[in-house]
Amino acid sequence: MRVRADSSKPASVQADVLAVPIYREDREPPPDLAQLDEATGGAITRTLTWGEFNPIEDETALIEVEGIKAARILFVASGRRGRGAWRARRNASKATRRLQGRGATSLAFWLRDGEDADGYAAAAIGASQGTFRPYAYYGRVRDTPAMLRSVEELILVGQEAPDEHVLSDAMAIADGVEWARELSNRSANDLYPERMAELARGLADDGCTVDVLGPAEMQALGMNALLGVGMSSVHEPRLIAVKLPGWEAGGNRRLAIVGKGVCFDSGGISLKGAERMEEMKHDKAGAAAVLAAARTVARLAPETPLMAVAPMVENMPSGTAQRPGDVVKAMNGKTIEVINTDAEGRLILADALHWAEKEGATHIVDVATLTGAAAVAFGDMISAYFARPREWGSEVAAAADATGEWFWEMPLATEYRDTLDSAHADIVNSAAREGSLIKSAVFLSEFVTVPWVHVDIGGSAYLMRDKAHNPKGSLGTTVSTLVRLARDFAAGA
């Protein structure tokens, strides 16, 4: 997709379609909307008055207009004003998704709130997301040529156009988001630990150093928490580490991003129910995100002191599977009693976090589809995060805000630590359901000592059904945040 900015009035921008965000407050058109309404001979007022578009009930509406350079206006329901880059990204995604399979090849998207450079970049990423076709990878045969058409040119209309590099960088990030979505969407029989490692090795073409640890190497390092999860599958575990050229020169400031990589999670002996188990191919979304972020940063700023770590396993029931009641010793020497084999993500992260620190990471962020509790609490829009110290968490949250992702801080209440006590080991991997979102983070905090943030994307990693802004499947959540964080981290060195 070609992207450019235009500071002209919306009515004078040449495009097949002009996308206009409509807020709930726009029942009486404010001055900016009134000017466009006048130019179209009252088309906006008629559409709203006659109920052809209700921003509370309808997501989008496409109408033909006269008097402006665009042949059609696409109304986009935008909720209430606010949330800056997040709103711009979501609206732009709705707009391009609405035009999938139609004849429009150029879209002018009006940034009504006078967005800054971050808003422009977020809109560009969102517009690219809206053109994503989850069925394209496996080549669904019933698709027609019309279904494959999408917007080829995006014109971002606002008061002050950003520097050209802002939009070019945004499209590089959008490419990373799409790659993460593709990886997460791929089925478990197609993408398993060994194959994920093969794909990661391709990042050497971007100047990265790629190390892959197999079972023997991990055994020698004492990664028994990670190995215990993966020992039940015919596909053996891998630990993938991708280091950018700037990692070695990072000195006393090195950032590691660690992503949970469970290529399929059956729950193991603590077997999940059959309903929606097919979604468990997305339990590798965290690993997909950190690898995609590393690839993107390597292309934009290879001097960044960044390492991506992806512990990859399958969690399956078998005669060799880990059992409830088993005790394993993690790489940091702590023993863990496995109460629930379906609380496997925290086990593989325990070893991966400690390993990243031993490799020289001074700051760490982990991303994981860790708990169903995150989905219950926050739905699919918001990612929960925990931080130690909170100042480091504020930096991560600022990167999310800047790129149009929605993070929300949760308390790292170590007062719950006693609920994780074991009669036989140092800690259990699962406690009572009350407060389970917090307790999962408290567990992880036992395995890292440097500044650290845990991001739980259990609800925000993928959609369970098609929505106006994105199709069913992976969303590439946290890729843009991690890219922005890494670049800001390097700039602050």
Beta strands, then each sheet from edge to edge (+ up, - down):
strand 1: 2-6
strand 2: 17-22
strand 3: 60-64
strand 4: 72-77
strand 5: 106-110
strand 6: 153-157
strand 7: 209-213
strand 8: 238-243
strand 9: 255-259
strand 10: 261-265
strand 11: 306-315
strand 12: 327-329
strand 13: 335-337
strand 14: 363-368
strand 15: 383-388
strand 16: 407-409
strand 17: 427-428
strand 18: 452-456
strand 19: 462-463
strand 20: 473-474
sheet 1: 1+ 6+ 5+ 2+ 4+ 3-
sheet 2: 7+ 8- 11+ 9+ 14+ 18+ 15- 16-
sheet 3: 7+ 8- 11+ 10+
sheet 4: 12+ 13- 17-
sheet 5: 19+ 20-
end
